[in-house]
Every structure is written in C-alpha cells, then in structure tokens.
Amino acid sequence: MGLVQRIGLRLERQSHLMSMMMERLGVDQELAGQEQLGLTMAHAVRSCIFCRYSAACEEWLSAGAGRTPPAGPEFCGNREFFSAHS
C-alpha cells in the first residue's frame, strides 16, 4: 500500500472516530463549527488526525455503545473541546 493510500485511510478512520465521539457526547457540530470562524473546529480536527490513541478511542466508543457519558475519555486531546460544545 502506498503512502497516499495510507494517508487516505488514516484520514477516513480519524474522521469517523471524531464524528462518532461528537455524536456520542452530543456535541452541537454546527455551533462548534461557527466558533472563531471555524478555527476552533479546525484545531480539533487536526488534533484528532494526529492522535496516537485511535485504538483506545475505538475501544472507548465500543464499550459505551448506547449511552451518553458526561465527558470524553481522559486520553482524548479534544476532551475540553467536546465538553465545551455539548
């Protein structure tokens, strides 16, 4: 698999995880995307793309299926962002 394909798969995986996390935590995505002309959301997206805890994130999301936790996991670099927008 080439570099471009690996990058594409990584972006797809991280995008999916971020979307699932925001849905699980009840993040108002529209409102979050408007803050500071979208710069806050852009920072959160970059944080997720470069996150080293993808496997832990997947496990956390799977373990809590069907319930809404009060906050994201401790390891999440976007925990404060998600809490501020849910």
C-alpha positions in Angstrom: 0.0 0.0 0.0 1.3 3.4 -1.0 1.8 6.4 1.2 -1.2 8.3 -0.3 -3.5 5.3 0.3 -2.3 5.1 3.9 -2.8 8.8 4.5 -6.3 8.5 3.0 -7.2 5.6 5.2 -5.8 7.4 8.3 -7.9 10.5 7.5 -11.0 8.4 6.9 -10.5 6.5 10.2 -9.9 9.6 12.3 -12.8 11.4 10.7 -15.1 8.5 11.6 -13.8 8.4 15.2 -14.3 12.1 15.6 -17.7 12.0 14.2 -18.7 9.1 16.4 -17.3 10.8 19.5 -19.1 14.1 18.8 -22.4 12.2 18.3 -21.9 10.1 21.5 -21.1 13.2 23.5 -23.9 15.3 22.0 -21.7 18.0 20.5 -23.5 20.7 18.6 -21.4 20.5 15.5 -22.9 23.5 13.8 -22.3 25.7 16.7 -18.8 24.4 17.2 -18.0 25.0 13.6 -19.0 28.6 13.8 -16.8 29.5 16.8 -13.9 31.7 15.8 -14.8 31.4 12.2 -14.3 27.6 12.3 -10.7 27.8 13.7 -11.6 26.0 16.9 -13.1 23.1 14.9 -10.1 23.1 12.6 -7.8 22.8 15.6 -9.9 19.9 17.0 -9.8 18.1 13.6 -6.0 18.4 13.4 -5.8 17.1 17.0 -7.8 14.1 16.1 -5.9 13.4 12.9 -2.6 13.3 14.7 -3.9 11.5 17.8 -1.9 8.4 19.0 -4.9 6.9 20.8 -7.0 5.7 17.9 -7.3 2.1 19.2 -8.2 3.3 22.7 -10.8 5.7 21.2 -12.4 2.8 19.2 -12.5 0.7 22.4 -14.0 3.5 24.4 -16.7 4.1 21.8 -17.5 0.4 21.5 -17.6 -0.1 25.3 -20.1 2.6 25.9 -22.4 1.9 23.0 -26.0 3.1 23.6 -25.2 5.5 26.4 -24.2 9.2 26.7 -21.3 9.7 29.1 -20.8 13.0 30.9 -17.4 13.7 29.2 -15.0 12.2 26.8 -12.2 9.9 27.8 -9.2 11.1 29.8 -6.8 10.4 27.0 -8.7 12.5 24.4 -6.9 15.6 23.3 -10.3 17.1 22.4 -12.0 16.4 25.7 -12.3 20.0 26.6 -13.5 21.0 23.1 -16.2 18.3 23.2 -17.3 19.3 26.7 -17.5 23.0 25.8 -19.8 22.2 22.8 -22.1 19.6 24.2 
